[in-house]
Amino acid sequence: MKQLQRLDQRILPPIGDVLARIFRGAQRLRAFTIVVGVVAVTATLLAVHRGDRPHSDPSLGDVLRVGVREGDSIPAYVQAGKDELAGLPGDAPVYALVSFTAYLAPERLAPVLADVSVSSVFARVPLPQTQTELVRLGAYKLPDDVVTAMDSTAARKSEEARHYRDLLARPDGAPADARERYVAGSIVADKEATAYREHCSCVYAAVVYAGPAALRAVAARPETRVVDPITDLQRLDRTVFLPPLPEQATVAVPIREAPASPGPS
């Protein structure tokens, strides 16, 4: 664990709870961008190909994107990760994106990720037919760091719900076209706050650092969907991740909101 912390400090400035949008199909692409990450996103997927890497301006910064793109085949991504892991040479440690078959609670992470160093985990509250916020939680020590980060996220979500209610309670009244959005936002944020406060089964992926043998051991565990080695990673702060969600079985598509219930006829 200390080895990973030292390596992160060497190649990664502090980035807090960063969540990035991520993607990779069979290949990866370095793309020009100024924005390298966001604290949280509400969109699930963005597009990226893995292909020839163009020369870039270091002042702008390259972004290595790892994961799946919208519309890509999940089974193909999983198979590509397995093939790359099987062919990983030597015993030099590398970073990898680990995706789980289901959402896991904090106490279930240590057995699954045994013998690897963990940098961060990805979580979301899996409400039915609801696109909840994707969050990236720093997690060097399992499960303690995840529990602490969930507590902080719960407090932030409670504040978010309170903000929506304040908007609804304004003396001049919320705009008619915004009221439904504010009501829905407050309900979802309250549910997210409750889930994180209870240390929910919400973690669906992790960024780890280990040698090929340890990564293959993680890949063999039933909770693991795929281990995707990142052999071309240079800086974590220039890497964004989008692992597939557990419920995405065939094609990577955004979670669809539940349709509004029809009124009485």
NUBAKOL-846293 format. One line per 4 residues: number of its first residue (from 1); their letters; for each residue z, y, x of N, C-alpha, C. Coordinates in steps of 0.001 Angstrom, whole numbers. Example, Ala and Ser with C-alpha at 12.3 -4.5 7.8 and 13.67 -1.06 7.14 Angstrom:
BEGIN
1) as) 7800/-5690/13190/7800/-4500/12300/7800/-3300/13200; 7080/-2250/12850/7140/-1060/13670/7870/30/12900;
END
This chain:
BEGIN
1) mkql) 0/-1196/818/0/0/0/0/1257/859; 844/1274/1911/863/2429/2799/-468/2612/3488; -1133/1486/3782/-2461/1583/4421/-3444/2313/3509; -3380/2029/2225/-4282/2687/1274/-3934/4147/1121;
5) qrld) -2615/4452/1075/-2222/5848/957/-2701/6656/2141; -2555/6061/3352/-3024/6789/4534/-4529/6978/4490; -5249/5969/4054/-6705/6073/3992/-7131/7097/2958; -6466/7111/1789/-6785/8115/769/-6552/9519/1292;
9) qril) -5430/9695/2022/-5133/11020/2554/-6160/11459/3575; -6747/10476/4268/-7728/10811/5276/-9079/11150/4676; -9462/10441/3614/-10809/10648/3070/-10804/11289/1701; -9603/11555/1146/-9553/12043/-234/-8522/13141/-383;
13) ppig) -8939/14384/-671/-7974/15422/-973/-7250/15061/-2256; -6029/15620/-2483/-5334/15306/-3727/-6178/15711/-4914; -6301/14804/-5885/-7139/15114/-7063/-6376/14914/-8356; -5069/14557/-8291/-4289/14408/-9500/-4813/13295/-10365;
17) dvla) -4616/13465/-11650/-5130/12467/-12611/-6557/12807/-12932; -7463/12292/-12142/-8872/12631/-12323/-9547/11517/-13086; -10274/11914/-14084/-11128/10909/-14732/-12538/11370/-14589; -13371/10507/-14225/-14740/10886/-14059/-15616/10054/-14926;
21) rifr) -16745/10633/-15213/-17756/9846/-15893/-18554/9078/-14862; -18847/7887/-15215/-19383/7007/-14191/-20419/6080/-14725; -21215/5624/-13805/-22192/4677/-14235/-22921/4087/-13056; -23351/2832/-13259/-24250/2164/-12328/-24807/959/-13010;
25) gaqr) -26095/752/-12910/-26693/-469/-13420/-26846/-1394/-12248; -28019/-1855/-11996/-28229/-2754/-10870/-28176/-2007/-9565; -28387/-693/-9611/-28386/84/-8381/-27653/1385/-8580; -27309/2042/-7438/-26570/3301/-7490/-27434/4435/-6986;
29) lraf) -27106/5654/-7455/-27844/6835/-7032/-26870/7922/-6649; -27114/8559/-5531/-26362/9760/-5185/-27108/10945/-5795; -26416/11761/-6554/-27050/12885/-7247/-26375/14171/-6843; -27171/15268/-6818/-26604/16568/-6524/-25697/16996/-7664;
33) tivv) -24540/17535/-7303/-23684/18115/-8331/-22613/18946/-7675; -22096/19885/-8402/-20958/20665/-7927/-19686/20101/-8539; -19778/19700/-9772/-18614/19141/-10436/-18463/17691/-10043; -17342/17299/-9471/-17157/15925/-9016/-16231/15124/-9911;
37) gvva) -15643/15745/-10889/-14771/14970/-11755/-14118/15850/-12777; -13483/15273/-13784/-12752/16008/-14780/-11461/15283/-15049; -10471/16002/-15583/-9186/15380/-15857/-9322/14297/-16899; -10109/14557/-17926/-10315/13550/-18961/-11609/13842/-19658;
41) vtat) -12196/12820/-20254/-13424/13009/-20995/-13304/12327/-22321; -14069/12795/-23279/-14090/12154/-24575/-15372/11392/-24786; -16342/11613/-23950/-17557/10796/-24030/-17371/9559/-23177; -17840/8435/-23653/-17597/7178/-22951/-18571/6942/-21820;
45) llav) -19854/7254/-21993/-20855/6831/-21033/-21831/7939/-20699; -22308/7950/-19454/-23388/8813/-19013/-24391/7947/-18279; -25567/8498/-17983/-26620/7659/-17417/-26682/7772/-15903; -26976/6656/-15244/-27210/6656/-13809/-27984/5410/-13425;
49) hrgd) -28857/5540/-12434/-29543/4400/-11847/-29047/4228/-10425; -29128/2999/-9956/-28896/2771/-8540/-30261/2649/-7903; -30600/3566/-7011/-31926/3572/-6437/-31907/4191/-5062; -33053/4695/-4635/-33116/5335/-3336/-32219/6558/-3339;
53) rphs) -31533/6747/-2239/-30604/7867/-2147/-31293/9047/-1470; -31505/10151/-2190/-32170/11301/-1588/-31262/12007/-608; -31882/12711/342/-31105/13572/1220/-30471/14666/385; -29313/15119/806/-28606/16099/-6/-27970/17157/876;
57) dpsl) -27594/18243/221/-26947/19354/890/-25444/19106/907; -24832/18906/2065/-23396/18635/2106/-22560/19723/1457; -23073/20957/1435/-22309/22038/820/-22187/21845/-677; -23141/21132/-1277/-23067/20836/-2704/-22262/19570/-2955;
61) gdvl) -22402/18616/-2100/-21651/17381/-2228/-22418/16310/-2961; -22407/15102/-2396/-23011/13952/-3050/-21984/13316/-3970; -22459/12711/-5035/-21585/11974/-5930/-22091/10543/-6023; -21238/9603/-5689/-21561/8193/-5841/-21016/7748/-7187;
65) rvgv) -21888/7243/-8035/-21479/6844/-9378/-21420/5319/-9450; -20342/4799/-9994/-20107/3356/-10030/-19759/2951/-11457; -20478/1995/-11996/-20186/1527/-13342/-21460/1196/-14092; -21446/1376/-15400/-22593/1081/-16236/-23066/2339/-16938;
69) regd) -24349/2388/-17232/-24900/3536/-17933/-25142/3173/-19397; -25201/4173/-20232/-25431/3942/-21648/-26753/3207/-21850; -26690/2137/-22624/-27874/1346/-22904/-28089/185/-21963; -27326/120/-20860/-27489/-983/-19912/-26819/-2257/-20418;
73) sipa) -27287/-3369/-19925/-26736/-4672/-20278/-25410/-4893/-19562; -24368/-5184/-20329/-23074/-5500/-19732/-23130/-6826/-18970; -23709/-7895/-19540/-23794/-9141/-18767/-24542/-8979/-17449; -25584/-8152/-17436/-26323/-7933/-16189/-25450/-7223/-15161;
77) yvqa) -24658/-6234/-15612/-23748/-5538/-14702/-22712/-6507/-14134; -22157/-7334/-15002/-21150/-8305/-14560/-21746/-9268/-13542; -22948/-9755/-13809/-23580/-10698/-12876/-23888/-10028/-11544; -24347/-8776/-11587/-24641/-8051/-10349/-23374/-7887/-9507;
81) gkde) -22232/-7601/-10167/-20971/-7484/-9440/-20558/-8800/-8809; -20730/-9894/-9552/-20387/-11208/-9012/-21257/-11558/-7802; -22545/-11253/-7916/-23449/-11559/-6814/-23091/-10748/-5568; -22779/-9476/-5774/-22446/-8626/-4621/-21139/-9071/-3979;
85) lagl) -20158/-9450/-4814/-18882/-9908/-4273/-19057/-11217/-3508; -19876/-12112/-4037/-20102/-13401/-3372/-20767/-13224/-2013; -21608/-12197/-1903/-22313/-11976/-653/-21644/-11002/288; -20435/-10574/-31/-19733/-9610/805/-19385/-10249/2142;
89) pgda) -19859/-9693/3252/-19655/-10348/4549/-18320/-9993/5197; -17914/-10805/6148/-16767/-10486/6988/-15471/-10424/6220; -14490/-9741/6825/-13181/-9609/6195/-12713/-8162/6144; -13627/-7206/6407/-13262/-5796/6379/-12955/-5366/4946;
93) pvya) -11862/-4637/4714/-11523/-4208/3359/-12495/-3149/2843; -12727/-3161/1536/-13573/-2177/869/-12911/-1800/-448; -13325/-668/-980/-12905/-307/-2330/-13718/-1116/-3334; -13141/-1321/-4516/-13840/-2040/-5581/-13347/-1539/-6931;
97) lvsf) -14224/-1606/-7909/-13873/-1275/-9292/-13643/-2590/-10026; -12438/-2785/-10519/-12078/-4002/-11232/-12036/-3703/-12727; -12822/-4425/-13518/-12816/-4272/-14970/-12130/-5487/-15586; -11336/-5252/-16637/-10565/-6320/-17261/-11239/-6814/-18544;
101) tayl) -10879/-8017/-18933/-11433/-8597/-20156/-10759/-8042/-21405; -9577/-7446/-21243/-8826/-6894/-22371/-7985/-5725/-21858; -7429/-4966/-22782/-6526/-3884/-22408/-5176/-4483/-22017; -4652/-4061/-20878/-3419/-4639/-20346/-2284/-3629/-20367;
105) aper) -1079/-4129/-20588/126/-3308/-20486/512/-3166/-19019; 1309/-2154/-18671/1665/-1930/-17262/2254/-3152/-16572; 3126/-3894/-17269/3790/-5021/-16612/2851/-6179/-16329; 1656/-6190/-16912/711/-7273/-16656/-210/-6980/-15469;
109) lapv) -137/-5784/-14920/-1084/-5396/-13878/-766/-6023/-12522; 504/-6057/-12147/861/-6548/-10809/395/-7981/-10571; 586/-8925/-11507/88/-10287/-11253/-1432/-10357/-11120; -2148/-9552/-11913/-3615/-9585/-11855/-4114/-8984/-10549;
113) ladv) -3450/-7924/-10086/-3910/-7204/-8903/-3057/-7540/-7677; -2522/-8729/-7659/-1717/-9153/-6510/-2571/-9212/-5250; -1967/-8823/-4132/-2581/-8911/-2799/-3688/-7893/-2562; -3825/-6891/-3453/-4748/-5787/-3187/-3973/-4482/-3322;
117) svss) -4437/-3444/-2655/-3849/-2114/-2789/-4534/-1392/-3940; -3755/-781/-4803/-4287/-105/-5981/-4260/1400/-5752; -5348/2063/-6095/-5444/3513/-5970/-5203/4195/-7311; -5823/3679/-8369/-5681/4276/-9693/-6095/3259/-10736;
121) vfar) -5727/3524/-11986/-6150/2688/-13093/-6743/3583/-14172; -7535/2973/-15051/-8144/3687/-16169/-7554/3163/-17469; -7276/4079/-18385/-6642/3688/-19636/-7208/4492/-20796; -7111/3895/-21960/-7348/4605/-23210/-6634/3841/-24311;
125) vplp) -6252/4560/-25366/-5620/3909/-26506/-6725/3345/-27389; -6788/2019/-27553/-7910/1412/-28282/-7735/1459/-29800; -7853/2653/-30371/-7802/2790/-31825/-9131/2331/-32418; -9107/1636/-33533/-10349/1112/-34129/-11344/2225/-34459;
129) qtqt) -12571/2041/-34026/-13674/2947/-34336/-13351/4411/-34033; -12586/4622/-32985/-12199/5987/-32615/-12389/6170/-31125; -13100/7223/-30750/-13289/7523/-29336/-12079/8299/-28834; -11131/7593/-28282/-9954/8243/-27713/-10232/8646/-26270;
133) elvr) -9355/9466/-25742/-9556/10025/-24397/-9448/8945/-23325; -10373/8967/-22382/-10296/8108/-21206/-9489/8841/-20138; -8475/8196/-19599/-7624/8858/-18613/-7554/8007/-17347; -7485/8690/-16229/-7319/8020/-14938/-5918/8310/-14431;
137) lgay) -5171/7263/-14128/-3773/7380/-13758/-3571/6918/-12325; -2952/7751/-11500/-2616/7350/-10143/-1632/6190/-10172; -1862/5181/-9347/-1047/3961/-9476/-962/3215/-8159; -241/3744/-7190/-59/3009/-5939/956/1883/-6100;
141) klpd) 1959/2101/-6925/3019/1117/-7115/2986/632/-8563; 2833/-676/-8737/2761/-1259/-10081/4071/-1979/-10400; 4547/-1828/-11653/3971/-1021/-12737/4541/385/-12818; 5449/738/-11888/6224/1974/-12026/5350/3216/-12158;
145) dvvt) 4339/3331/-11294/3500/4528/-11332/2732/4640/-12643; 2305/3507/-13180/1565/3538/-14446/2489/3957/-15582; 3708/3436/-15589/4680/3819/-16618/4959/5319/-16562; 5175/5832/-15359/5435/7269/-15207/4251/8095/-15684;
149) amds) 3044/7669/-15318/1848/8402/-15732/1645/8329/-17241; 1973/7188/-17849/1867/7079/-19303/2854/8018/-19993; 4055/8143/-19448/5034/9062/-20022/4512/10506/-19973; 3904/10880/-18854/3346/12229/-18729/2194/12434/-19707;
153) taar) 1368/11401/-19862/243/11491/-20787/740/11601/-22220; 1808/10879/-22558/2389/10968/-23899/2864/12385/-24193; 3512/13014/-23217/3964/14393/-23418/2786/15336/-23617; 1730/15119/-22839/549/15982/-22988/-110/15786/-24342;
157) ksee) -161/14543/-24804/-769/14256/-26098/55/14835/-27247; 1376/14818/-27128/2229/15434/-28145/1969/16929/-28223; 1806/17549/-27060/1498/18979/-27031/128/19249/-27642; -828/18366/-27395/-2163/18524/-27967/-2113/18453/-29494;
161) arhy) -1353/17489/-30015/-1214/17372/-31466/-546/18614/-32050; 464/19112/-31358/1148/20326/-31811/196/21508/-31829; -686/21585/-30868/-1659/22681/-30816/-2594/22635/-32030; -3053/21438/-32374/-3910/21323/-33558/-3165/21770/-34813;
165) rdll) -1908/21382/-34935/-1143/21776/-36122/-910/23280/-36155; -715/23872/-34984/-571/25327/-34928/-1844/26023/-35403; -2989/25470/-35028/-4251/26050/-35482/-4390/25958/-36999; -3941/24841/-37555/-4016/24667/-39006/-3060/25607/-39738;
169) arpd) -1970/25967/-39066/-941/26787/-39715/-1113/28273/-39472; -2194/28700/-38876/-2391/30125/-38623/-2342/30916/-39924; -1730/32101/-39892/-1623/32900/-41119/-2972/33199/-41760; -3990/33409/-40945/-5302/33722/-41493/-6064/32462/-41906;
173) gapa) -5439/31305/-41670/-6074/30052/-42064/-7138/29614/-41078; -7232/28318/-40862/-8272/27777/-39979/-9613/27850/-40679; -10685/28094/-39934/-12017/28097/-40549/-12273/26785/-41281; -12940/26895/-42411/-13162/25714/-43248/-13868/24603/-42495;
177) dare) -14844/24980/-41656/-15607/23958/-40943/-14825/23338/-39799; -13640/23905/-39488/-12836/23379/-38380/-11619/22606/-38862; -11227/22771/-40106/-10000/22145/-40592/-10036/20627/-40449; -11137/20015/-40846/-11238/18561/-40755/-11113/18100/-39314;
181) ryva) -11716/18856/-38403/-11637/18502/-36986/-10211/18640/-36460; -9518/19697/-36872/-8133/19898/-36433/-7214/18811/-36979; -7403/18457/-38248/-6570/17407/-38848/-6793/16084/-38121; -8072/15711/-37923/-8378/14464/-37231/-7841/14486/-35804;
185) gsiv) -7981/15615/-35123/-7501/15724/-33751/-6006/15548/-33650; -5266/16141/-34590/-3803/16013/-34548/-3367/14577/-34815; -4049/13900/-35733/-3692/12509/-36049/-3938/11602/-34847; -5121/11737/-34225/-5453/10891/-33081/-4515/11180/-31910;
189) adke) -4245/12449/-31638/-3368/12798/-30519/-1956/12267/-30738; -1466/12324/-31973/-141/11766/-32269/-114/10261/-32013; -1168/9564/-32426/-1229/8115/-32212/-1304/7789/-30722; -2062/8591/-29979/-2145/8366/-28535/-788/8609/-27882;
193) atay) -103/9681/-28289/1211/9981/-27722/2189/8841/-27969; 2183/8301/-29185/3083/7197/-29511/2763/5963/-28668; 1480/5658/-28538/1085/4476/-27771/1506/4594/-26305; 1222/5730/-25686/1582/5885/-24273/3098/5919/-24087;
197) rehc) 3799/6499/-25039/5259/6540/-24955/5840/5126/-24982; 5154/4215/-25687/5611/2821/-25775/5014/1949/-24670; 4325/2587/-23719/3723/1878/-22575/2791/773/-23060; 1780/1227/-23760/865/381/-24509/-1/-520/-23622;
201) scvy) -607/-1495/-24254/-1664/-2284/-23618/-2934/-1450/-23684; -3132/-610/-22681/-4200/392/-22705/-5037/428/-21433; -4628/-276/-20384/-5324/-205/-19096/-6482/-1198/-19091; -7684/-687/-18784/-8861/-1556/-18839/-9600/-1688/-17513;
205) aavv) -9169/-993/-16477/-9854/-1090/-15182/-8967/-496/-14095; -9330/-776/-12844/-8569/-255/-11708/-9485/-81/-10511; -9136/862/-9654/-9787/1025/-8361/-8852/444/-7315; -9347/-518/-6537/-8498/-1216/-5577/-9149/-1191/-4197;
209) yagp) -8362/-1617/-3199/-8825/-1654/-1811/-8319/-2942/-1187; -9234/-3782/-707/-8814/-5069/-137/-9982/-5723/569; -9700/-6784/1302/-10735/-7580/1943/-11422/-8495/948; -12570/-9054/1328/-13333/-9908/413/-12544/-11073/-170;
213) aalr) -11712/-11730/617/-10962/-12884/119/-10011/-12485/-1003; -9297/-11380/-816/-8363/-10918/-1851/-9112/-10467/-3099; -10257/-9816/-2919/-11049/-9391/-4074/-11563/-10598/-4860; -11963/-11630/-4150/-12436/-12837/-4842/-11297/-13521/-5590;
217) avaa) -10090/-13434/-5071/-8939/-13999/-5776/-8688/-13232/-7077; -8809/-11914/-7021/-8664/-11100/-8241/-9756/-11454/-9246; -10970/-11620/-8759/-12102/-11923/-9637/-11921/-13261/-10340; -11193/-14183/-9737/-11022/-15516/-10311/-9955/-15565/-11396;
221) rpet) -9176/-14495/-11564/-8111/-14506/-12562/-8678/-14271/-13963; -8109/-14917/-14971/-8688/-14860/-16320/-8709/-13461/-16923; -7842/-12583/-16474/-7816/-11217/-17021/-8936/-10349/-16466; -9598/-10810/-15400/-10619/-10008/-14727/-11999/-10317/-15276;
225) rvvd) -12707/-9259/-15618/-14082/-9409/-16091/-15054/-9400/-14925; -14899/-8441/-14038/-15775/-8360/-12874/-15103/-7493/-11813; -15342/-7842/-10563/-14951/-7011/-9424/-16231/-6482/-8803; -16372/-5171/-8780/-17590/-4510/-8309/-17314/-3846/-6958;
229) pitd) -17660/-4488/-5825/-17397/-3883/-4516/-18227/-2617/-4324; -17625/-1640/-3645/-18312/-369/-3403/-18524/-245/-1901; -19540/-900/-1408/-19748/-973/32/-20268/331/623; -20833/1219/-215/-21387/2466/303/-20477/3657/29;
233) lqrl) -19219/3426/-295/-18296/4531/-555/-17926/5224/742; -17943/6545/723/-17525/7341/1868/-16292/8175/1548; -16249/8753/333/-15102/9573/-61/-14783/9308/-1529; -13513/9045/-1817/-13122/8817/-3200/-13318/10049/-4069;
237) drtv) -13119/11236/-3487/-13269/12437/-4300/-14723/12743/-4596; -15651/12024/-3984/-17071/12170/-4294/-17587/10918/-5016; -16661/10187/-5647/-17040/8984/-6385/-16503/9100/-7800; -17353/8787/-8761/-16928/8789/-10166/-17153/7399/-10735;
241) flpp) -16299/7019/-11686/-16272/5650/-12161/-16435/5588/-13680; -17163/4576/-14138/-17214/4270/-15559/-17304/2761/-15741; -16174/2093/-15709/-16172/656/-15980/-16450/401/-17451; -17007/-743/-17781/-17215/-1073/-19191/-15883/-1261/-19897;
245) lpeq) -15827/-857/-21150/-14633/-1092/-21955/-14600/-2558/-22393; -13434/-3118/-22619/-13353/-4534/-23004/-14159/-4887/-24243; -14259/-3961/-25193/-14978/-4264/-26424/-16492/-4156/-26282; -16971/-3676/-25153/-18413/-3584/-24911/-18889/-4929/-24352;
249) atva) -19484/-5746/-25221/-19805/-7121/-24841/-21249/-7305/-24407; -22172/-6583/-24997/-23588/-6824/-24717/-24273/-5620/-24092; -24141/-4464/-24728/-24789/-3241/-24252/-23753/-2125/-24183; -23847/-1315/-23148/-22924/-196/-22987/-23319/925/-23933;
253) vpir) -22536/1088/-24984/-22790/2144/-25962/-21481/2858/-26251; -21555/4140/-26625/-20320/4861/-26976/-19665/4241/-28207; -18372/4395/-28293/-17653/3940/-29479/-18016/4857/-30629; -18339/4269/-31748/-18747/5055/-32906/-17542/5378/-33769;
257) eapa) -17516/6622/-34242/-16445/7022/-35144/-16600/6293/-36472; -15480/6006/-37104/-15521/5357/-38406/-16167/6295/-39419; -17051/5799/-40262/-17670/6656/-41270/-16650/7139/-42266; -16899/8334/-42785/-15998/8898/-43770/-16015/8052/-45044;
261) spgp) -14838/7868/-45652/-14766/7105/-46880/-15418/7883/-48001; -16248/7237/-48838/-16888/7961/-49929/-15855/8375/-50971; -16081/9514/-51556/-15178/9992/-52589/-15393/9230/-53871; -14520/9455/-54855/-14662/8750/-56129/-15943/9137/-56812;
265) s) -16598/8179/-57428/-17866/8450/-58090/-17627/8870/-59528;
END
